[in-house]
Amino acid sequence: MISEAQSTNFIAEAVRSDLASGRFDRVHTRFPPEPNAYLHIGHALAIHVNYGIAKEFGGLLNLRFDDTNPLKEEQEYVDAILHDVEWLGAEFGDRVFFTSDYFAQMYEWATQLVRQGDAYVCDLSQEEMRSSRGTLTAPGTNSPYRDRSVEENLGLLERMKLGEFPDGAKTLRARIDMASPNINLRDPVMYRIRHAHHHRQGDDWCIYPSYDWSHGLGDSIEGITHSLCSMEYEDHRPLYDWFLERAGIYRPRQIEFSRLSLTHTVMSKRRFVELVERGHVAGYDDPRLPTVAGLRRRGYTAWAINELCRRTGISKTNKSMEMFQLEDCLREDLNRSAPRRMAVLDPLKVVIQNYPEGASETVTAVNNPEDESAGSRQVPFGREIWIEREDFREEPPPKFFRLAPGREVRLRYGYFIRCVGTVKDSEGNVVEVHCTYDPETQGGNAPDGRKVKATLHWVEASTALLAQVRLYDHLFLTPNADEGGDYLANLNPDSLRTVRAWIEPAVADATAGCTFQFERLGYFTCDKDSRPGAIVFNRSVTLRDTWAKVACAAADRETPG
């Protein structure tokens, strides 16, 4: 659930002041995404702020799709956004709206501005408008079509609406001030001609409102009290206010706040498209992307994302949060909730010579030490088990306390075992470790009080499930993906490694989205690619005290399924 906004932030203080002064008698916010892409974690902050403010003051949140560009919008994005917003915990009830449903009213206001002399039809091309707009230090120049009569403009606008002109032939522009120091006020475009099928309105319209024209009008129609936007809209606020004043309609209060970005990734829709189309990632829900869908698939929880937003806070200064801060939020959540299981990602076989051949038993393992109500499970144990290759050294270095010739260690939930020999292949690599076990140490304690310095996780060989495990790392090698000028040059070639792993049979019924802590290895989430007999897990995040990295060579082995 999205947490309530803190009453000390400047937006909450402004809202409180508005209520006290009588400027507004209620609080009504909105989240207005364009349905032209998947949401990313930056949008999560916008949702967190808008819903948090509404919730704190007993108000309402609208979800409004600003669907004004039929060339880029699809129902797929509408459905994905609905799912993401609900999953993040924002409650909007039946208040789902579309800017396109207001097209008729917006057109009426546009004709009103034309009648008032506040708008005109312009024949300049996009390039000509850009060149006549001026610069930050030089004023723009008036369009030669700026002084058309009201009657001519009304006629041309109606013909635009009826589809008599091709794309790009004409636009409707506001008549404001081509010398304004705010470039947004230099006769901005209100309508463009686009003969394109709209995902919601079909072919009813061939002129579409600009974002600047529609943005404030939608807020006004819905009775929004506080239009909470990111900082890049601060310079657009005078334009929104100008439109609302000229239309003579209700005006909400706009307040801007900083955006959220993360290190080692990108937050650009255009770049998401480029990464997907060039095959650098496998779709918009690739677990390496900061899209909400990608984070969810990787195993991130709504609580973790909202907690990062809470820790980010509300300010006027854009913030780049370190990826480890998001990872810490996830660890905090999963440590409380994720069941424990044992898995081996880089297997080395151990044969317990004095354990009876053909015999087996079960040992009791705790499901979650942070949650007593999670109970326990029975884990198979037998003569042959798998351990991590990194947990054995034939010639152990200093301070290596795990398994080595002549050394005794504890098996998690199991017995003490002692290494008595090895089996090697023709190249001298250890392929089996032979051990003996002490049957008096079941549960991991020795009756005579002797101690060991290491506890190893393991899985019983005959019952273990073979799975594909995807090990994700940062998508980019540098915290700032643009370092050096070419963000693609900073892609991490090892952002995904795939290994074959053995996992205890308790995960056999795992479905997509189920997350476990694989003891000593990290948190892993069952992927949507899993099929019966072909389980796939994504590493969501490592443990804080990750003991070792899985050997790179393990990534080169054939994957199941």
Sequence and secondary structure as in RCSB ss.txt:
>XXXX:A:sequence
MISEAQSTNFIAEAVRSDLASGRFDRVHTRFPPEPNAYLHIGHALAIHVNYGIAKEFGGLLNLRFDDTNPLKEEQ
EYVDAILHDVEWLGAEFGDRVFFTSDYFAQMYEWATQLVRQGDAYVCDLSQEEMRSSRGTLTAPGTNSPYRDRSV
EENLGLLERMKLGEFPDGAKTLRARIDMASPNINLRDPVMYRIRHAHHHRQGDDWCIYPSYDWSHGLGDSIEGIT
HSLCSMEYEDHRPLYDWFLERAGIYRPRQIEFSRLSLTHTVMSKRRFVELVERGHVAGYDDPRLPTVAGLRRRGY
TAWAINELCRRTGISKTNKSMEMFQLEDCLREDLNRSAPRRMAVLDPLKVVIQNYPEGASETVTAVNNPEDESAG
SRQVPFGREIWIEREDFREEPPPKFFRLAPGREVRLRYGYFIRCVGTVKDSEGNVVEVHCTYDPETQGGNAPDGR
KVKATLHWVEASTALLAQVRLYDHLFLTPNADEGGDYLANLNPDSLRTVRAWIEPAVADATAGCTFQFERLGYFT
CDKDSRPGAIVFNRSVTLRDTWAKVACAAADRETPG
>XXXX:A:secstr
      TTSHHHHHHHHHHHHTS SS EEEE   TTS  BHHHHHHHHHHHHHHHHTT EEEEEE    TTT  H
HHHHHHHHHHHHTT   TT EEEGGGGHHHHHHHHHHHHHTTSEEEE   HHHHHHHS  SSS     TTTT  H
HHHHHHHHHHHHT S TTS EEEE S TT SSGGGSS EEEEE    BTTTBTS SEEE HHHHHHHHHHHTT S
EEEEEGGGGGGHHHHHHHHHHHT    EEEEE  EEETTB   HHHHHHHHHTTSSSSTT TTS BHHHHHHHT 
 HHHHHHHHHHH   SS EEE HHHHHHHHHHHHHHH  EE EESSEEEEEETTS TT EEEEEEES TT GGG 
EEEEEEESEEEEEGGGB SS  TT  SB BT EEEETTS EEEEEEEEE TTS EEEEEEEEEGGGTTT  TT  
  S EE  EETTT EEEEEEEE  SBSSSBTTTTS GGGGB TTSEEEEEEEE GGGTT  TT EEEETTTEEEE
E TT BTTBEEEEEEE  TT      GGGGGS    
